Amino acid sequence: MKEGAKYKMERFLKDSVIHILLIMVSITCLFPLLWMVGSSLKTQQTIFSDMSLFPRNPMWGNFYSAWTKGGFNMYFINSLFYTITVVSGIVIISSLAAFAFSRLKFPGKNIFFYMFLAAMMIPLPGSFVPLYVLMTKLHLVNTRIGYILCMINVGLPLSIYLLKTFFDKMPVELEDAARMDGCSRLGIWWNVALPLARPAIAVVVIFNSLNVWNEYKLATLIFSTKSLMPLQRGLMIFQGTHITEYPLLMAGMTITALPIIVVYLLMQRHIVKGITASAIVG
Amino acid sequence: MNNMRAKAVLQNYLFILPAVLIFSIFYIYPFYKVFTLSLCQWDGIAQFDFAKTFIGFRNFIELFQDKIWWGAMMQAGYITLIALTFQNALALMLALACDRDIKGGNIYRVIFYLPPVLSEVVVGLVWKWIYDGNYGLLNYWLTSAGLSSLVTDWLSNPKTALTCVAIIHCWKGFGWGFIIFLAGLQTIPRQLYEAAKVDGASGWQMFKNVTMPLMVPVFILVSILTVLGTMQVFVLILSMTNGGPGYHTEVPVTRILESMVGSSRFGYACSQGVMFGAALLAISFVQIKLSKYMKQA
């Protein structure tokens, strides 16, 4: 009996130490974000003197000013547009290819599939230089379609891999039944494979949405017109020109980060799946 | 019959056609071009191919003597070293803590993965503001704590700038390592721990003899991905220091971009890309070899 009590005590102490460590790291994770939101509610006068986390008189008007004056409404709509178009493009194109790699027969199938796999493992950081040259030649620089195509390309390999492994595990019987009923291959892809692959598609959608929303490098290379730029790019432009207007900058950053945080909190299970899957390929 | 089968195979190709087409144009063609362009001198403006001059390996010879380039490589290496040790040790420690049946483990997981989902621009700008020399929170706290001797302009001081950026890189990255480590730990069968406990193994012995050997593949994976990811750090640098002060926080990708956009030397930029890519592949290769050696030992 005494032994048990001692064991319990030890366990309790150990757990407490672990909790303190975990809570400290959690605070380190959350604090900068709270500081960002808090600062976005201060005024230009108080931001340098008021060091409290949340000001007593929150200036919600800062968000309105950033939205209209900083052009964040334009950037926001652009980001939303790019995210939706790129992700739908990726889902359609990669699921078609993954379906073929998993179910259909044609010569050279493996070569094509390994080509996509290899792209995920071989780093070539300088390839954006010729990519830019190519885009110029094709008159795709500073166009929405050029950026969308580039971003679809970025997301393809991993999405094809994820969907192919999912299709491989799916039972063939349903598809056979559909084939008996005279369904074409395209019909099977649309009516049978896609609906069944919903969990995998959810991972692809969320993972790519985060990627597109947060993308910066290609947006810098491709866009020179402000009205075409996504949020991340707009945010950098804004901080360059309004370097001293910290409350507005912080409001803009909150506007940029908030959708991601909300989506993350709602979908975190799928996101974690995507992370582990993507790491296992690489 | 034969004709119909041929038609069916052709139709099968149509399924992968869009993917292959986009991939060939936006990945394979630039990939090939980076090598050929790296042997040319070209300002990128002249559209005609005869404006490119073939100069052999002169770009590479110049690159070998480019002190700023090697400085950038070293600085990226420094950030990577900190990420490999500090960030991954922290990630592993937290994963071990959450792998026990601890209360609220799920909440911690959600919080730790928050920094990795944020964009590098947002992360960089928030921390730039906290580090700010005049109005930053860090200096304010240091002064309030009576440590005003430590107060400095963190991101403009050549002595502190790189380490400050490296720390933020770890802040953003440890949650990612944590998730992978945790996923790896959860695949270890519980019976193994129970068996070890029955045999009277201490916590440290269990970690050393049960956890460690089974986690080797995960360690390799995380370390390779950490190197590849950290060496190519770029947006965080851009939003925090833009390579300054001087060249103290320049990294390879900022140098490639500078050659391309800043000084319009597209050929030179490509040679930097090729050398950097080769270096990354070589490091990954060494890591894989090392890990195989360690597995046998």
Interface residues (C-beta under 8 A of the other chain):
Chain A: D15 I18 H19 L21 L22 V25 S26 T28 C29 L30 P32 L33 W35 M36 S39 I47 F48 M51 I92 I93 S94 L96 A97 F99 A100 F101 L104 K105 F106 P107 F112 M115 F116 A119 I122 P123 L124 P125 G126 S127 F128 V129 P130 L131 Y132 V133 L134 T136 K137 L149 C150 I152 N153 L156 P157 I160 R185 W189 L210 W213 N214 Y216 K217 Q232 L235 M236 Q239 Y246 L249 M250 M253 T256 A257 I260 I261 Y264 L265 Q268 I271 V272 I275 T276 A279 I280 G282
Chain B: V9 Q11 N12 Y13 F15 I16 P18 A19 V20 I22 F23 I25 F26 Y27 I28 Y29 P30 F31 K33 V34 L37 S38 G44 Q47 L90 M93 L94 A97 C98 R100 I102 K103 G104 Y108 R109 V110 I111 F112 Y113 L114 P115 V117 L118 S119 E120 V121 V122 V123 L125 V126 W127 W129 I130 N134 Y135 L137 Y140 W171 G175 W176 I179 I180 A183 L221 V222 I224 L225 L228 Q232 F234 V235 L238 S239 P252 V253 I256 M260 F266 A269 C270 Q272 G273 V274 F276 G277 L280 L281
